[in-house]
Amino acid sequence: MNTDIQNLFKDKVLGHPAGLFVLFFTEMWERFSFYGMRVLLVNFLTMAITASNPGWGWSAENAGALFGTYAMLLYVTPILGGIIADKITGYRWAVIIGSVIMALGHAFMALETELSLYLGLALLVIGTGFFKPNITSIISEMYKNNPEKKDGAYTIFYMGVNAGAFFGMMLCGYLAEKIGWAYGFGLAGIFMLLGTLQFWFSGNLFGNIGAKPSKIHEVELPQNINEESPEVKSQSNNEEKLNPFTFFDKVLIGITSLIALAYAINDPMSKIVKIDIFSWAQTSSLEGQYVIVIAGLILFLILSVSRISRYTKIVRDRMIAFIIFAFFTVFFWMSFEQGASSLILFARDNVNRVLIGNAAVTFNIINAILTIVPLVIITYVLYLLWKKTFKKIPGSNVVLVLCFLSMWGLVVWMLNREFTAEISEITVSWFSILNSFFIIVFASFFSKWWESKYNPSAATKYALGLVIMAVGFGLLAFGSYGVQAGVKVSMIWLVMAYLFHTLGELCLSPVGLSYVSKLVPARMIALMFGMWYLAIAIGNKLAAVIGGQIENITKEYSLSTFFLIFTIVPLVAGLLVYALNPVLKKLMHGVR
């Protein structure tokens, strides 16, 4: 009797089961909505209320505080969403629940009131918690009998992520900036809803895959190199003795979690509505919330040291290596995520985006090629999926066709509008699509590099990621040097910055999660994934908080000084992690 997995692998598209491409499009529409909204939020909040397309006139600091909390919580709720799916709903229902909640969140965002904004962001955070961890879990379950195909499957899935981000930022951004903010937020919600429907109607294709909570958790075990040696054998046996969480551990986890959540809420609340729940802890030099955060970090350090010290040497060393990588991850995302805050404002206020004559024609031709070529490729994938699955899941296919007809209509309308305009003004959001474009262009090169004999060590990859990131900001610092208020710089500086930021991301980002599964004991995978996402969450929050200071730092010093911060910090971090390479190799005990 064939299993659901065997049946799923019967109908193949480009060598993979058709179900993978259903998930590909589901993720694509979710990322379309997420990035479409993300690229608008800070721009909308800080746009002057007297502008031709008025925003709310917030300061960059207040907008950064709100966006930072939103971005931070996006990496926390998936931990809870994964637990709920494992215990109660199953993966597929969790994806549907998350999609519906996110569609409601986008609908609230389109109303453009302060209450609807906060409700919308809260729903997006909750919905992402259900959606993000569980759609990838379905892929993992699909390929559990075909592990040799899993890397290729995730590569295809990742292309869906970037395709959604690319078109979401382009189309939502264009509608919002050229027509009105509500249209951009609304478009994100419409495609989120359609993506939900196409996944809902595809249930027959998956059978019971992802339908019931998993009772067995399959994880990649750590690489025990030289595990035949008596030392490692002995320590592996010792590791069978669990290191349970003590009452003290649980108290520290509870306190630090509450502090983190309270800070995330208090930071924007204290700036926007002037209600500060930590005002009682204020000192002469520090805000009360930062005093409490420092106390929370000390408690978290005590918890980490206490836990790690109870493990045997090899496991303890590997976990120390993991924590070092997590620490440097914070600095990377603190810089990279300026793309959602300060770089949006820089593109809007300091970059010359107006083109005329031959320059406008050249840009419009390039933009048309950038837009149409990937859309043709993805439409062809839809055609292949239609041929294989229409009889099994006609509803899902019909919804996908409606999605693509809508997107083709929007693209043709946008390109025609730009080609017939006398003067072209590039949208602020257009620069954000460069990250997705450069990933698609360079991802295969880096993949082949990592698989070759020249594959560098983990520490070297981290160093490359951080240093290359610093180069991107160094170009911005150089390009904006001496620029006075009201003077705009060439867009080439921002394009080059996004190129280097993406190259840095390709060096560092894929490495992190891989080393979680390699360095951490199998029974602690879930907890350590949570800690890894916590590091990314902290990086995102710091990015928005520091990015929100762009107006203050530029006013007090200069725009070039602001970008120098993100040149020097990752550069120093990169050189430091490279210097730690011998130590990290020793701590990893043969893990590569």
N, C-alpha and C positions, 0 to 999 in steps of 0.2 A: 504493500500500500504506500503510495507516495505521500510524503509529508507536505505541509504548506510551503516549506523552503524549496523542496524539489519542484513543486508546481510553479513556484515563482520564477525559478531559473529556466523554465521551459520557454517562455516568451522573452526573448532577449532584444535589447536595443543597444547597438554599439558594443556588443559583447557582454553586457550586463543585464540583469533582470529588469523588466519594464518598471517594476515597483520602485527601483532606485530613482527613476526619472520622475515618477510621481512625487517622491520626496524632494527631488531636485527642484521641481517647480513650486512645491509648497514652501520650501526654504527661500526660493527666489522671491516669491511674493511677500513673504514675511520680512526679508531683508530690504526689499523695495520700500515697504512701509516704514520700517525702522529707520533706515538711513535717510529716506525722504523727509521724515519728521526731524531727525537729528540735525540735518544740515540747515534747517530753518529756525530752530528754537532760539538760539542765542542771537541770531540776526534779527528775528522778529521782536524779541524782548528789548533789544537795545536800539532798534530803529527809532528815530525821532518821531514824535507824535505830529510834527508839522510837515513830515516828508510827503511826497506825492503818493506813496504807498505806506501810510503811517503805521508804526509799531507802537510799543508801549513806552518808549523813552527811558527804560531802565538803565542804570549804570552797568558797565561791564562787570563790576565786582558783584552786584546783586544777581545778575544773570548767571555768572559763573558759579556762585554759591548754589543756586537752584539746580543748574545743569549738573554740577559735580555730584550732588546728592543723588539725582536721578541716575547718573552713570554708575555711581558706586553701588547703589542698590540692585542694579541690573546684574551684578556679579554675585550677589548674595542670595537672592530669591531662588535661583536655579538649584541651590543645594536643597532647599525645602521642597521644590517641585519634583526633584528626582526621588526624594524619599516618599512623597505622596504617591507618585506613579508606581514605585516599587511595591508599596504596601496596599494601595487601594484601587487606583483607577486603571493601571496599565498604561503603556506608553502611548498608544493611539488615542485613547480618550483624553489623556493629559495634553496631547498636541491640539486636539479639537477645543478643549476647554480654554487653553492658553490663547488659541487663535481668536475665539469669540470675545474673550476679555480684552485682547489687544484691539480688535476691531471697534469695540465700544470706547476704548481709550482714545483712539484716533478720532472717533465721532465727537467726543467731548472737546478735543483739541480744536476742532474746526469751529466751535462756537465762539471762541476768542473772548471769553470772560475769565476773570481771575479764578473764580470757583471751578469753572469747567477745566481750566488749565491744570490746577492741582489734582482734580479728580482724574483727568485724562492721564497725567503722568503716573499717578498711583496705579491705575488700571494697567498701563503699559508695563510697569515694573512687575506687577503680579502675574500678568499674562506671560511675560517673558520667562518668569520662573517656571511655569508649566511647560512652555514650548521648548526653550533652548536645550535642556539636557536630554529631552525624551525623543526628539526626532532623530538625533544621532544614535540613541540607544536602539531604535528600530533598525537602523542600518547594521549596527553591531550584531543584532539578533539574526538578521537576514543572512549575514555572511559567516556565521559561526562555524558552518561546515565547509566554508570556502575561504579560509584565512589568506590564501595566496592572492585573492582578488580584492582584499579589503583595502589595501593602499590605493589601488586604482579607483575603487568606489568612492573613497573619501576625497580623492582628487577631483572627480567629477562633481561631487556634492559641493566642494569648495568653490568650483566654478559657478555653481548656482548662487552661492553667497555673493560672489563678486559681481555677477550679472545683475542680481537684484539691487545691490548697492549702487552700481553704476547707473542703471536706469531710474532708480528711485530718486537719487540726488539730482540727476539731470532734469527729469520731468516735473517732480514735485517742486524743485527749486525754481524751475522756469515759470511754472504757473503762479507760484507764490510771489515771485519778484516782478513778473510782468503783468499779472492780472489782479491778484490779491491773495493775502496770506491764507484766508479760509479755503481757497481753491487748492493750495498746496497741501495743507493739512487734510482736507477732505479727500483728495486723490489718494493719499497714503491709506486712509481708512477704507476706501472703496476696493483697492487691490488686496488689502488684508482680508476683507470679507470674501472676495472672490477666491482667494487662495484657500480660505477655510472651507468653502463649498467644494472646491475641486478635490480636496483631501477627504472630506466627508463622503463624497460620492465614490471614492476609490476603494472603500472598505472591502469589497468582494475580492479584490486582487490579492490581499494580504492574508486572508484566512484568519488564523488565530495568532499570527505573528504580531506581537506588541499589544494583543488584546487583553491579556491577563497579567496580573503582577507576577514578576519573575520570582521564583523561589530559590533559584541558583544564580549566584552572581559570578560571572566569568570575568576574570581580570588577567592582565598580563603579569606574570610573576617577575620578580626582580631577576636580573641576570647574575647568577652566582658563578662567576668565572672561577675556574680552578676549584669547583665545588667538591671534587674528589679528595682534596687535601684534608688531612685530619682536623686542621684548625677550623676550616669552614664547615666541615661535617659536624663537628662538635657544637659550633655556634648555631648552626641551622637547627640542630636538635633542641638547643636551649631556647630558640625562638618559638618553638611550639608551646612553650609556657607563656601564656598571654600576659600582657602588661596591662591589667584592667585600669580603668579610670577610677581614681580614688575620690572620696568625697571632696577633698581639697581641690582636686583637678576640676571637678564639676562646678564647684563654687566659683573658681577662677574663670572658667568658660562662661558661666552665667553673667558674672560681673563685667567681663571684658566685652561680651556681646551686647549687653545693655548700654555700656558706655559708647560703643561704636554706633549703635542705632540712635541713641540720644543725640550724639554729635551730628550725625547725618541729617537729622531733622532740625536741630537747633541752629546749625550754621546758616541756612537760608532764612529761617524764621527770625533770627536775631537781626539780620540785615534788612529784610524786606518789610516785616511788620513790627520790628523793634521789640520783640518778646524774647528775652534771653533767660533760659532756665538755669544757666550756669553763672549768672552774674555774681552770685555769692562767692564764687571761687576766684574772682578777678584779683590780680596782683598789680603792682605799679607798672610792670613791664609786659604782662601777658593777659590776654582775654581769658575769662574763666573757663571757656570751653576748651582752650588749648592746655590749660593746667590739668583739666580732667583727662584729656586725651593722652597727655604725657604719663599721667598716673596709670591709665589703662594700658599703655604700651609697656610700662614697667611690670605690671601684673602679667601681661601676656608673655613677656620675656621670662618671668619666673616660672610660668606654666610650661613653656617650651623647654627650658633647661631642666626642670624637674622631670618631665616626661622622657626626654632624650637620655638623661643620665641613667635611667633604669634599663636601657637596652644593652645588649652585648656589643663588643667593640665594632665589628664590621657594620652592623645595622646602625649603631650610633654615628659612626663616621659618615655613612651614606646619607643619613638624615641631616647631619650638619652641612654636608655639601648641598643638599636640597634647599636648606634654609638660606645658604649663601646665594644660590641662584635666584630664589624668591626675592631676596633683598635687592638684588640688582635689577630684577624685573620691575620693581616700583619705579626706579629712575628712568627706565626706558619708556614706560607708558605715561609717566608724568610729562615727558617731552613729546612723545608721538601724538598723544590726544590733544595737543594744542590745535590739531586740525579741526576739532569741534568747537573751539572757543576763540582763542586769540587770532588764529590764522583766518578765521571767518571775518573777523573785524578788520584785520589787516587787508584782506582782499577787498573788502567793501570801502574802506576809508583811505587806503594808502597805495592802492595799485591802479595804474591807468588801464581801465577796462573798455574805453571807448575807441572803436576802430572805424576808419573811414577809407573809402577808395579801395585800392588793391589789397591793403591789409585786411579790410573787412571781408572781401571776396575770398582771400586765401584762408582766413580763419573759418568762414562758413563752409568751404569745401572740406577742410580738415575735419571740422565738427560733424559734417554729414557722413564722411567715411567712418569716423569713430563710432557714430551712432548706428548706421545702417548695417555695416558688416557684421557686428556681433548679433544684431537683431535678426538678420537673415540666418545666421548659423543656429541660433536658438529656435527659430521658427522651424527650421529643418528637423531639429530634434523633436519638436512637437509633432511634426508630420509622421516621423518614424514611430513615435509613441501611439499616435492615432491608429496607424495601420495594425499595430500589434494588440491593442487593448480596447478598441472601440466597442466590440461586441460584449466584452466583460464589464467595462465601466463607461458606458456611453455618457452618463451625466457628468462625470469628471472631465471627459474629453471636450464636451460641449462648453463647459465653463472655461476651460483653458483656451479654447478657440475665441470665446468672447473676450477674454483677457488680452489675447494677442491682437485681435482686431482693434480693440480700444487703444492699445499701445501703439500700433502702427498708425492709427488715426492721429494720435497726439504727436507722434514723431513727424509725420508729414506736415501737419499744421504748424508745428514749431519751426521746422526747417524752411518751409515756404514763407513764414512770417519774417524770418531773419534774412533770407535771400532777397526779399522785396523791400526791405527797409533801407533807407538812405544811409543811416548811421547804425552800426552794430554796437550794442553795449553788452559785453559778456556778463552773464549773471555771476554773482558771488559764488553760488553753489557749483558752478561749472568746474572750478578748480579742484573741488573735493572729489570729482570723479576720477581725477588723475591717479589716485592711489589704487583704485580698482583696476584701471587700465594698465598701470605698470605691473601690478601683480600678475595679471593675465599674460603680459608680455614676457616677464622674467621668471615666473615660477618654475617652468620646466628646466631652465638653465640651472637654478639653484638645486632642484631635485636631483639632476644628473651629477652636480658637483658633490652633493652629500653622499651619493652612491659610488663615487669614484675612489681611487686610492689616495686622492688628495683631500679626502674628507677631514676637516679640521676637528680639533677637540671641542667639547662643549664650551669650555671657558673661552676658547678662541672665537667661536661663533658669537658668544655674548659680547666679547670685546669688539668684534667687527660690527655687530648690530648697533652698539652704543656709539662707536666712533663715527660710523657712517651717518648715523642720525645727527651727530654733532656737526658734521660737515654741512648738512642741509641747513641747519640753523646758522652756521657760520656764513653761508652765502647770503642769507637774509640779513644778518647783521652788517655784512659788507655792503649789500645793495641799498640798505636804508641808512647808511652812515652819512651824517650831515644833512639828512632830509628835514626840512622845516615843515611846520604845520601847513596843511593845504597842498603841499607838493606831493605828487604821486610818482611812484617808481615803475619801472618796466615790469611787465608780468613775467618775464623770463626768470626773474629771481624766485618767484613763487613756484613756477613750473619746475625749476631745478631742485628747489627744496623738497617738493613732493616726490620727485624722483629719488633723491637720496634717502628720504624718510622711508619710502617703500622698500628700497634695497636693504636698509637696516632692519625693517620688519621681517623680510624674508630670511635674513640671517638668524634672527633671534626668536621670533614668535613661534615657529613650528617646533623649536627645540624644547621649549619648556614643558609642555604636557607630556612629551615623550619621556623626559627624564623623571617625571613623577612616577610613572609606572615601572621605570627601571631601578630607581633608587630606594623606593619605599616598600616595606613589607606588605604582602598582598592584603592582609586583613586591615591595613591602614590606608588603602588606596582612596576610599571615599573621603576620609578625613583630610588627607593630604591634598586631594583635588580641591577640597573646600578651602584649605589654606592657600593654595596657589591662586585661586580666584579671588581670595581676600587680598593678596598682594596686588593683583591687577585692579581690584576695586579701590585700594588705597592710591595706586598710581593715577587712576581716573579722577579721583576726588582732588588730589594734589594738582593735577593738570588744570582742572577747572578753577580751583582757588587761585593758583598762581597766574593762570591765563587771565583771570578776571582783574588782575592788577595792571594790565597793559596800559590802561588810560592813566593810572596814577604814576607808574614808572616812567612812561613817555613824557608826562608833564613835568616830573621832577628831574629826570635825567635826559633820556632820548629813546627813540624807538630801537635804535641799534643796541643800546644797553639792555633793553628787554630781551632781545634775541640772543645776546651774549650769555645770558643766564642759561639758556637751553643749549648753548654751544659748550660752555665750560663744564657744567655739571655732568652731562653724559660722557664728555671726553675724559674727564677725570675718572668717572666710574668705569669706563671701558678700559683705560690703562690699568686701573687697579685690579679688575677681574682678570685681565691678561697676566698681570704679575702673580696672581694667585693660582695660575694654571698648574704648577707643580704640586701645590698643596691640595688642590681639588682632585687631581688625578690620584693622589695617595688616598684621599678620603673616599673616593668612589670605588676603590678596591677592584679594579678591572672592568667596571661598567663602562661601556663606550657608547 
